[in-house]
Amino acid sequence: MSRKKFLISFCTTLVSLMVILTVAAIFWVREVNPANPDVSHLFAESPQDPASWPPEPNNSEPPDYANNGDAGQVDLPYVPVPEPPPESVTHTARLAFVGDVMCHLEQLNAARIAPGEYDFHYKFRYIAPYIRSADFAIANLETTLVHTGFAGWPLFRSPRSLAEALLYAGFDYVTTGNNHSFDAGVAGVRSTIEILNDVGLGFTGTFLTPECRYEPTIVQVGEFTFALLSVTMHTNAIDLGFYNYMMKIVYHDLVEQSQIDYEMIADAIARARALEPDFVIVLPHIGIEYYGTMDRRGGGHQWDNFDRTDTRWVNWMRTMHFFLEAGADIVMNHHPHTLLPAEFVYITEEDGTVRRTFMAYSMANFVSAQRTQPRETSAVFYIDFERVDDGPARIVGASYVPIWVRQNDPTRGGLDFTVLPVTQTLHRAEAGDTPDLRPQDIERMREVHRDVTHMLSGEPIPLEYMQYEYPITRYRMREQFPGLPLWGTLPWR
């Protein structure tokens, strides 16, 4: 190759190599930082001293990128870190239910403090904290309230101070629809309503006008609304005549209780549902008195001999379940005067959804002078509700506190009829702080704890595992027949 050709080839190769290096350098710089040609920060020799790592946070205010147009640079806009969404708000409510508030002659005598003056507050001094702890509490007032002429069974007429004591104990409402509502006639219905209104104790179950009879009772408890429906089986054969609008009566016949007023029940629940409450609560006064004293052969109280095929029993169950099928969410029954089981019942609707309901077959006596076991035994029932944010409300649980009505108080020198929370009182007895209790009272309360937990929890809970409150977990589907121990096998037999 001549010298001339060699120089031309060498120069051409050198120019080509320089072009390739220049293009490569351009692409390399763009790949590292296409928006900023100054990439010197990528070549820092090392990070900060390890002793000072990690670096201190920068707490300075973010630059105002909205007003930096004169800076002559293009930067990404400042996007603040969004606040975390607020946590869900859970609303809760607890309702307390008890059975019959009665006022026998013995109770009147025990409460008399002067001629014509009575004080019932002391009856509830121990149980009051358990009632007040609920957001709403309701009892069945199985007596009339009058101004004079007080009397016990068979035509109950009680003084105003009984209502005042119930309000003191923490009750917000009472049901007035029961078989003793007309013990003092139409005037007694009116005086009962008058006194309750004056005391400030809410009520439902008796009505002064036909229009009131058809107007659902709605109560607001926190973030929840409840519709209350009070119905009774009959009025002890008292003919209401023109005044039949004053109550909602379930049965048209007194003895067999087979003519059930399904139309009245369905209409009352439908009217309540139309107001869109969160829950419809039916508080019936139906069933067979003293059912808890039955033995397995069907023999029971001297005035009640029947077996499991008895028409009254069949219709009692038919009525209880019709409440649920008609749209009730909770059924809390009274009238039998003895404690019976309570359970969750799951109902499959036509669209396939399952609705959770709760039913107590008998809440027994809350306070009375009846001493035949187990009529002095009962419980405070709690039902808990929950709603998350604005979602649907639901029943989240149920529980109970065993109670017992003491007849005598040695420190008062006579009759007493005070409602005692069993567990708390037994704890007092263990600590030796029970001068108001006789040895037989303490022993009876141990039996009450056994019987009540057996009835409501399914088996007796030993005293060494006593709690102030016990959950109710028994449940079944609507299609399943109510099982033991409700029918036939009872803990005190």
C-alpha positions in Angstrom: 0.0 0.0 0.0 1.3 3.4 -0.9 2.0 6.0 1.7 -0.8 8.2 0.4 -3.4 5.5 0.6 -2.3 4.6 4.2 -2.8 8.2 5.4 -6.2 8.4 3.8 -7.3 5.1 5.5 -5.9 6.1 8.9 -7.7 9.5 8.8 -10.9 8.0 7.8 -10.8 5.4 10.7 -9.8 8.1 13.2 -12.7 10.4 12.1 -15.2 7.4 12.3 -13.9 6.6 15.8 -14.3 10.1 17.0 -17.9 10.3 15.6 -18.8 7.0 17.4 -17.3 8.2 20.8 -19.2 11.6 20.5 -22.5 9.9 19.8 -22.0 7.4 22.6 -21.2 10.2 25.0 -24.3 12.1 24.1 -26.6 9.1 24.6 -24.9 8.2 27.9 -25.5 11.6 29.4 -29.1 11.6 28.3 -29.7 8.2 29.8 -28.3 9.2 33.2 -30.3 12.3 33.6 -32.3 13.5 30.6 -33.7 16.5 32.4 -30.6 17.8 34.1 -27.2 17.7 32.4 -25.5 18.2 35.7 -24.9 14.7 37.0 -22.0 15.4 39.3 -24.0 14.4 42.3 -24.0 10.9 41.0 -20.3 10.7 41.5 -20.0 11.6 45.1 -17.2 9.7 46.7 -19.3 8.3 49.5 -22.5 8.8 51.5 -22.5 10.6 54.9 -20.5 9.3 57.7 -22.0 6.0 59.0 -22.3 7.4 62.5 -24.7 10.0 61.2 -26.8 7.7 59.1 -29.7 7.9 58.3 -29.7 11.7 57.7 -31.8 14.0 59.8 -35.3 14.5 58.4 -35.9 17.7 56.5 -38.7 19.5 58.4 -38.6 22.7 56.3 -41.7 23.9 54.5 -42.1 22.6 50.9 -41.2 25.1 48.2 -44.0 27.2 46.7 -43.9 25.7 43.2 -46.9 27.5 42.1 -45.0 30.9 42.3 -41.5 29.9 41.0 -42.1 30.6 37.3 -39.3 33.3 37.4 -36.8 30.7 38.4 -36.4 29.5 34.9 -36.5 25.8 35.8 -38.9 23.1 35.2 -39.6 20.8 38.2 -42.3 18.2 39.0 -45.2 19.8 41.0 -45.3 19.2 44.8 -47.8 16.5 45.7 -48.4 16.4 49.5 -48.8 13.0 51.2 -52.6 12.6 51.6 -54.1 12.3 55.1 -55.0 8.7 55.9 -58.8 8.1 55.7 -60.5 8.5 59.0 -61.0 5.3 60.9 -64.5 3.7 60.9 -66.8 4.8 63.6 -68.5 2.0 65.4 -71.8 2.8 67.2 -73.1 0.6 69.9 -76.1 0.3 72.2 -77.1 -2.0 75.0 -80.7 -2.7 75.9 -81.8 -4.3 79.2 -85.0 -6.3 79.6 -86.6 -7.7 82.7 -89.9 -9.5 83.3 -92.9 -8.8 85.5 -92.9 -6.0 88.1 -95.6 -7.0 90.5 -96.9 -5.5 93.7 -98.6 -8.0 96.0 -100.1 -7.1 99.3 -97.0 -8.3 101.1 -94.9 -5.9 99.0 -97.2 -3.0 99.9 -96.9 -3.8 103.6 -93.1 -4.0 103.4 -92.9 -0.6 101.5 -95.3 1.3 103.8 -93.5 4.1 105.7 -96.5 5.9 106.9 -100.3 5.7 106.5 -100.9 6.0 102.7 -97.2 6.5 102.0 -94.9 3.9 100.4 -91.2 3.8 99.4 -90.1 1.1 97.0 -86.6 2.5 96.2 -84.8 0.2 98.5 -86.1 -2.8 96.6 -83.8 -1.9 93.7 -80.8 -0.4 95.4 -78.6 -3.5 94.6 -79.8 -4.2 91.1 -80.0 -0.5 90.0 -76.3 -0.4 88.7 -77.1 -3.3 86.4 -80.1 -1.5 85.0 -78.4 1.9 84.7 -75.5 0.4 82.9 -77.7 -0.2 79.8 -78.4 2.5 77.3 -82.1 1.7 77.5 -84.1 -0.5 80.0 -87.6 -1.8 79.9 -89.8 -3.8 82.3 -93.3 -5.2 82.3 -95.5 -3.2 84.8 -98.0 -5.9 85.8 -100.2 -3.7 88.0 -102.1 -0.5 87.7 -101.1 2.8 89.2 -103.8 4.7 91.2 -103.9 7.6 93.6 -105.9 5.8 96.4 -107.3 2.4 97.2 -104.1 0.4 96.9 -104.4 -3.4 96.8 -102.6 -6.6 95.7 -103.8 -9.7 93.9 -106.2 -10.4 92.3 -106.9 -6.7 91.3 -103.5 -4.9 91.5 -103.6 -1.2 92.3 -100.3 0.3 93.2 -99.1 3.8 94.3 -97.2 6.3 92.3 -94.0 5.7 94.3 -93.6 2.3 92.5 -93.1 4.1 89.2 -90.7 6.6 90.9 -88.6 3.7 92.2 -88.5 2.1 88.7 -87.2 5.4 87.3 -84.6 5.6 90.1 -83.5 2.1 89.3 -82.7 3.1 85.7 -85.7 2.0 83.7 -86.7 4.1 80.7 -89.9 2.4 79.7 -92.5 -0.1 81.0 -95.0 -2.2 79.1 -98.6 -1.7 80.4 -100.3 -4.3 78.2 -101.0 -7.4 80.2 -103.8 -9.4 81.8 -103.9 -7.0 84.8 -104.1 -3.8 82.8 -107.8 -3.4 83.6 -107.7 -4.4 87.3 -108.9 -0.9 88.2 -111.2 -0.5 85.2 -110.9 2.1 82.5 -110.2 4.7 85.2 -107.2 2.6 86.2 -105.8 2.5 82.6 -106.1 6.3 82.5 -104.6 6.9 85.9 -101.7 4.6 85.1 -100.9 6.6 82.0 -101.3 9.9 83.8 -98.9 8.9 86.6 -96.3 7.5 84.2 -96.4 10.6 82.2 -96.1 12.8 85.3 -93.2 10.7 86.7 -91.4 10.7 83.3 -91.3 7.0 82.8 -92.1 6.0 79.2 -94.7 3.3 78.4 -96.4 1.4 75.7 -99.2 -1.2 75.7 -102.3 0.8 76.7 -103.8 3.6 74.7 -106.3 6.4 75.4 -107.6 6.8 71.8 -108.2 4.4 68.9 -105.7 6.5 66.9 -103.0 5.9 69.5 -103.5 2.2 69.3 -102.4 2.2 65.7 -99.4 4.5 66.1 -96.2 2.5 66.6 -94.0 3.4 69.6 -90.5 4.4 68.4 -87.6 5.1 70.7 -84.2 6.5 69.8 -81.3 5.0 71.6 -78.0 6.7 70.5 -77.6 6.0 66.8 -80.3 3.3 66.8 -84.1 3.4 66.4 -86.3 0.7 67.9 -90.0 0.1 67.4 -91.7 -1.4 70.5 -94.9 -3.5 70.3 -96.7 -4.6 73.5 -99.5 -7.2 73.2 -101.3 -9.3 75.8 -103.1 -12.6 75.7 -106.3 -11.4 77.4 -107.6 -9.2 80.2 -108.6 -11.9 82.7 -112.1 -12.2 81.3 -112.9 -8.5 81.8 -115.1 -7.4 79.0 -113.6 -4.2 77.5 -116.7 -3.5 75.3 -116.3 -0.1 73.7 -112.9 0.3 75.2 -111.2 -2.6 73.4 -109.1 -0.1 71.5 -107.1 0.5 74.8 -105.0 -2.7 74.3 -103.8 -5.1 71.6 -105.2 -8.5 72.5 -103.7 -11.6 70.9 -106.3 -14.3 71.6 -110.1 -14.0 71.1 -110.8 -16.9 73.4 -109.7 -17.1 77.1 -109.3 -20.8 77.8 -107.9 -22.6 74.8 -106.2 -19.5 73.4 -106.6 -21.0 69.9 -108.2 -18.0 68.1 -105.0 -16.0 67.4 -105.5 -12.5 66.0 -102.9 -12.9 63.2 -104.2 -9.9 61.4 -103.7 -7.6 64.3 -100.1 -8.8 64.9 -99.2 -8.6 61.2 -100.7 -5.1 60.9 -99.0 -3.8 64.0 -95.6 -5.1 62.9 -96.1 -3.8 59.3 -96.9 -0.3 60.6 -93.8 -0.4 62.7 -91.7 -1.6 59.7 -93.1 1.2 57.6 -91.3 3.7 59.8 -88.0 2.0 59.0 -86.6 1.4 62.5 -83.4 -0.5 62.9 -85.2 -3.2 64.9 -88.7 -4.2 65.8 -89.1 -5.5 69.4 -92.2 -7.4 70.4 -92.9 -7.6 74.1 -95.8 -10.1 74.4 -97.5 -11.1 77.6 -98.6 -14.6 76.7 -98.0 -18.3 77.6 -98.8 -20.7 80.3 -98.4 -19.5 83.9 -95.9 -21.4 86.1 -94.6 -23.5 83.2 -91.3 -23.8 84.9 -92.8 -25.9 87.7 -93.7 -28.7 85.3 -92.1 -32.1 85.7 -91.4 -34.6 82.9 -94.9 -36.2 83.2 -96.6 -32.9 82.5 -97.9 -32.3 86.0 -97.4 -28.8 87.3 -99.0 -26.1 89.3 -102.2 -27.1 91.0 -104.2 -25.0 88.5 -102.3 -26.1 85.4 -102.3 -29.8 84.4 -101.3 -30.3 80.8 -98.8 -32.1 78.6 -96.8 -31.2 75.5 -99.8 -31.6 73.2 -101.8 -29.1 75.2 -103.6 -26.6 72.9 -102.4 -23.6 74.9 -98.8 -24.7 74.6 -99.1 -25.3 70.8 -100.7 -21.9 70.3 -98.1 -20.2 72.6 -95.3 -21.5 70.3 -97.3 -20.8 67.1 -97.8 -17.2 68.3 -94.2 -16.6 69.3 -92.9 -17.7 66.0 -95.5 -15.8 64.0 -94.0 -12.6 65.6 -90.7 -13.4 63.9 -92.2 -14.4 60.6 -94.3 -11.2 60.5 -91.1 -9.2 60.8 -90.1 -8.9 64.4 -86.4 -9.0 65.2 -86.6 -9.5 69.0 -89.3 -11.2 71.1 -89.0 -10.8 74.9 -91.9 -12.6 76.5 -93.4 -12.4 80.0 -96.4 -13.8 81.8 -95.5 -17.4 82.8 -93.8 -16.0 86.0 -91.0 -18.5 85.6 -87.7 -18.4 83.7 -87.4 -20.2 80.4 -84.6 -20.4 77.9 -83.6 -17.7 75.4 -82.0 -18.2 72.0 -81.1 -16.8 68.6 -83.3 -17.9 65.8 -82.1 -17.7 62.2 -84.9 -17.1 59.6 -84.3 -17.8 55.9 -86.2 -15.1 53.9 -87.8 -15.7 50.5 -84.8 -14.1 48.7 -82.4 -16.5 50.4 -81.0 -14.1 53.0 -80.8 -15.2 56.6 -82.1 -12.9 59.3 -80.8 -13.2 62.9 -83.4 -12.8 65.6 -83.6 -13.3 69.3 -86.3 -14.8 71.4 -86.8 -15.1 75.2 -89.6 -17.5 76.0 -90.2 -16.1 79.5 -88.3 -13.6 81.5 -90.1 -14.5 84.7 -90.8 -12.2 87.6 -88.4 -9.2 88.1 -90.0 -8.5 91.6 -93.0 -10.1 93.3 -94.0 -11.7 96.5 -94.4 -15.1 94.9 -92.2 -17.5 96.8 -93.0 -20.9 95.2 -89.7 -21.9 93.6 -88.6 -20.9 91.0 -90.9 -17.9 90.8 -88.5 -15.8 92.9 -85.7 -16.5 90.4 -85.1 -14.5 87.2 -82.4 -12.6 85.2 -81.6 -9.3 83.7 -81.3 -9.8 79.9 -79.0 -7.7 77.8 -78.9 -7.4 74.0 -76.1 -5.6 72.3 -76.3 -3.8 69.0 -73.7 -2.4 66.6 -73.4 -0.3 63.5 -70.2 0.6 61.6 -70.4 4.1 60.1 -73.7 4.4 58.3 -73.9 0.6 57.6 -76.7 -1.7 58.7 -77.3 -2.2 62.4 -77.0 -5.7 63.7 -77.4 -7.8 66.9 -74.0 -8.7 68.1 -74.7 -10.6 71.2 -76.9 -11.3 74.2 -76.2 -12.0 77.9 -77.8 -12.2 81.3 -77.3 -11.6 85.0 -79.0 -14.0 87.5 -81.2 -12.3 90.0 -83.1 -13.4 93.1 -85.8 -11.7 95.1 -85.1 -11.8 98.8 -88.2 -11.9 101.1 -86.7 -11.1 104.5 -84.0 -8.7 105.6 -82.8 -9.3 109.2 -81.5 -5.7 109.4 -84.9 -4.3 108.6 -86.7 -6.6 111.0 -89.3 -8.0 108.5 -90.5 -8.3 105.0 -88.2 -6.9 102.3 -88.6 -8.1 98.7 -85.3 -6.7 97.4 -84.0 -7.7 94.0 -80.4 -9.1 94.4 -77.8 -9.7 91.7 -76.8 -13.3 92.6 -73.1 -13.3 91.7 -72.3 -9.9 93.4 -74.2 -11.0 96.5 -72.4 -14.3 96.7 -69.1 -12.5 96.5 -70.3 -10.3 99.3 -71.1 -13.4 101.3 -67.6 -14.8 100.7 -66.2 -11.5 102.1 -68.4 -11.7 105.1 -70.3 -8.6 104.2 -73.9 -9.9 104.3 -75.6 -8.9 107.6 -78.8 -8.5 105.5 -78.7 -12.2 104.5 -79.7 -15.3 106.5 -77.7 -18.6 106.0 -80.6 -20.1 104.1 -80.7 -17.1 101.8 -77.1 -17.6 100.8 -77.7 -21.3 100.2 -80.8 -20.5 98.1 -78.8 -18.1 95.9 -76.2 -20.8 95.2 -79.1 -22.9 94.0 -80.4 -20.0 91.9 -77.0 -19.6 90.3 -77.0 -23.2 89.3 -80.6 -23.2 88.0 -80.4 -20.0 86.1 -77.1 -20.8 84.4 -78.5 -24.3 83.6 -81.6 -22.7 82.0 -79.9 -20.0 80.0 -76.4 -21.4 79.3 -77.5 -25.0 78.8 -75.6 -26.4 81.8 -74.9 -25.4 85.4 -71.9 -23.2 85.8 -69.9 -24.1 88.9 -69.6 -21.4 91.6 -65.8 -21.3 91.2 -66.4 -19.9 87.7 -68.9 -17.3 88.7 -69.1 -14.2 86.5 -71.2 -11.0 86.8 -72.6 -11.6 83.4 -73.0 -14.7 81.1 -73.3 -14.8 77.4 -76.3 -16.5 75.7 -75.1 -18.6 72.8 -78.0 -21.1 72.2 -79.3 -20.9 68.6 -81.2 -22.7 65.9 -82.8 -22.3 62.5 -86.5 -21.4 62.4 -87.4 -24.8 60.9 -85.9 -26.7 63.8 -88.2 -27.5 66.7 -87.4 -25.9 70.0 -85.3 -28.4 71.9 -84.5 -29.2 75.5 -84.4 -28.0 78.2 -87.3 -25.8 77.2 -89.8 -28.7 76.7 -90.1 -31.2 79.5 -86.7 -31.4 81.2 -86.2 -28.4 83.5 -83.2 -27.9 85.8 -85.2 -27.9 89.0 -86.7 -31.3 88.4 
